[in-house]
Structures are given as C-alpha cells and as structure tokens.
Amino acid sequence: MGLNLSFNEPIETVAMSTLRPFPSRFRRRATEPTVESLNDRLGALTRERQELRLTGAGSVALERNRVAITRAQWELSYALIERYLPKVAAATAQSAA
C-alpha cells in the first residue's frame, strides 16, 4: 500500500513575500561606510572580543560586543552586495543584448 498524496488538501495557504522586513536595528545608516572601513571595524571588534574574553569580562559586555560584531557583519555584507551586484547585473544585461 502506497501513499496517496494527490488527495491531501493543503493545511493553510498564505500569500508570502520573498523578502521580510528588517528590524530597524539592522537598517543601513544614512551615511554608508565603505567596505574597507567596515572591514577595519569588524577587525577591531573581533580584537576587542578576544580581549574581553582574556580579561574575564561579564556577559553584558560580551553580548554588547557580539551584537556590534553582528551589525558590522550585516553592514559589510550589504556594502559588498551594493558594490558588486550592480556591476554583475549590468554585465549580464549587456551580454544578453
């Protein structure tokens, strides 16, 4: 006896968007830093985290640093996308023409 999946009704159907809204804490700033400055900031935050761990910092300081690292990584990824994606899209459009 096999499964007869063709008669199963969907439990729920909901229209979904491909992009979900970002919380305000993850929106890019009005003055967008460069990829290089974000990379430098990420390095500084990582070194700060290592120092916090070596000195036995408390959980609050470590959490603040973790959140700052996360934000810097998020901003860096979007800065890289903004830097390189338009070039890829333009090159694809030109090769298709």
C-alpha positions as CSV (number, residue, x, y, z in Angstrom):
1,M,0.0,0.0,0.0
2,G,1.5,3.4,-1.0
3,L,0.8,6.9,-0.1
4,N,-1.8,8.8,-2.0
5,L,-0.7,12.4,-1.7
6,S,-2.8,13.7,-4.5
7,F,-5.9,13.9,-2.4
8,N,-4.4,15.8,0.5
9,E,-5.7,19.3,1.0
10,P,-3.2,22.0,2.0
11,I,-3.4,22.8,5.7
12,E,-3.2,26.6,5.0
13,T,-2.5,28.7,2.1
14,V,-1.0,32.2,2.7
15,A,0.4,34.7,0.3
16,M,4.1,35.2,1.2
17,S,6.6,37.7,0.1
18,T,10.2,36.7,-0.8
19,L,11.7,39.4,1.4
20,R,10.9,40.0,5.0
21,P,11.2,43.4,6.6
22,F,14.4,44.1,8.6
23,P,14.1,45.3,12.2
24,S,15.2,49.0,12.4
25,R,18.4,48.0,14.3
26,F,19.6,46.3,11.1
27,R,18.8,49.0,8.6
28,R,21.8,50.7,7.0
29,R,22.7,54.1,8.1
30,A,22.1,57.2,6.0
31,T,25.8,57.7,5.6
32,E,27.0,54.4,4.4
33,P,30.6,53.4,5.4
34,T,32.9,51.9,2.9
35,V,33.7,48.2,2.6
36,E,37.2,48.9,3.8
37,S,36.1,50.9,6.9
38,L,33.6,48.2,7.8
39,N,36.2,45.5,7.4
40,D,38.5,47.5,9.7
41,R,35.7,48.0,12.3
42,L,35.0,44.2,12.2
43,G,38.6,43.5,12.9
44,A,38.7,46.0,15.8
45,L,35.5,44.4,17.3
46,T,37.0,40.9,17.0
47,R,40.2,42.0,18.7
48,E,38.0,43.7,21.4
49,R,36.1,40.4,21.9
50,Q,39.3,38.5,22.3
51,E,40.5,41.0,24.9
52,L,37.1,40.8,26.7
53,R,37.4,37.0,26.9
54,L,41.0,37.2,28.2
55,T,40.1,39.6,31.0
56,G,37.1,37.6,32.0
57,A,34.5,40.3,31.1
58,G,30.9,39.8,32.1
59,S,28.1,38.5,30.0
60,V,26.7,42.0,29.4
61,A,29.9,43.3,27.8
62,L,30.3,40.2,25.7
63,E,26.7,40.4,24.5
64,R,27.2,44.1,23.5
65,N,30.3,43.2,21.6
66,R,28.5,40.2,19.9
67,V,25.7,42.5,18.8
68,A,28.2,45.0,17.5
69,I,30.0,42.3,15.5
70,T,26.7,41.0,14.1
71,R,25.8,44.5,12.9
72,A,29.2,45.1,11.4
73,Q,29.0,41.8,9.6
74,W,25.5,42.6,8.3
75,E,26.6,46.1,7.1
76,L,29.7,44.6,5.5
77,S,27.7,42.0,3.6
78,Y,25.2,44.6,2.3
79,A,28.0,47.0,1.4
80,L,29.7,44.2,-0.7
81,I,26.4,43.5,-2.4
82,E,25.8,47.1,-3.2
83,R,29.4,47.4,-4.5
84,Y,29.4,44.3,-6.8
85,L,25.9,43.4,-7.6
86,P,25.2,46.4,-9.9
87,K,28.3,45.5,-11.9
88,V,27.2,41.9,-12.3
89,A,23.6,42.9,-13.3
90,A,24.9,45.5,-15.8
91,A,27.3,42.9,-17.3
92,T,24.5,40.3,-17.6
93,A,22.2,42.8,-19.3
94,Q,24.9,43.8,-21.8
95,S,25.8,40.2,-22.7
96,A,22.1,39.4,-23.2
97,A,21.6,42.3,-25.6
